[in-house]
Amino acid sequence: MVMEEQITSAIVRAFFNKLEAHLAVDVAIVGAGPSGLVAARDLALAGFKVAVYESKLAPGGGVWGGGMLMNEVVVQDDATAILNDFGITSVPLGNGYHTCDSVEMASGLIFGARKAGAVIFNTVFVEDIVIHNGVISGVVINWNPVHRLDMHVDPIVVTARAVLDGTGHPSEIVKKAVNKAGVQVDSPTGGILGEKPMWMEDGERTTVENTKRLFPGLYASGMAANNVQGGFRMGPIFGGMLKSGRKIARIIAEDLK
Ligand code: 48F
């Protein structure tokens, strides 16, 4: 075989082996933002088969850009233990907060989730959910460029025992459950209340409080959880996102035991 054939063949085989090994997973995580990546690492370390779907080429969600493209973020003291687990450096400010280089944090979260055994499928858009007899049972996936170009191409399906909506502000997966499947989720109205404007302190608190199982097989973390329950936004402070990822991993692990 000439070199070109060997290289192409290696990529095709390795990718399709990975895809085929993850057509039925324990946990499908939609969105590789900070909450999804922390949940992915914790669940993979607990022995679950985890696949993460990220529509963008680069996983990491809203971490990369820091605040207004200034590539630093803030993390509260009580969440730095999670950063330490990933080997991510943070600098104490002495007032209860730490700063963290957003490039180190995004890349560290991605690396940590992957090294723990979670498989990340980037450039893959989750366009729908699977529902069997009143239980969310998987995700419907397609290439994001296919989605973006509005091409009429049927997707493929991955079955999952648990589906985590980590899609951030739009809570896209819960939206599918409410609008398409007509399910009532565990929120004050049974639907999506929608995110409120900025209030950092309250938003940080409720992000963790709002992190929960919403419906059999369906969970939400991070800003998706806050959007569903009508929490406030909080901007470039990330302790709540990290703690939300850890909390939902615990809840899912308990449910799947
Ligand atoms: O928004 P995002 O970073 O999720 P998060 O864990 O963290 C929120 C913070 O970054 C920030 C904040 C902190 O103060 O407010 O916003 O809640 O990442 C969500 C990821 O989901 C991807 C999207 O590209 C992003 O990287 N995503 C969204 N919809 C889909 C998706 C979809 N349908 N399929 C695949 N990926």
Residues whose N, C-alpha, C, O or C-beta is under 5 A from the ligand:
A	BS01	48F	V30 G31 A32 G33 P34 S35 G36 Y53 E54 S55 K56 G60 G61 G62 V63 V124 F125 V126 G166 T167 G168 H169 E172 S221 G222 M223 A224 M234 G235 P236 I237 M241
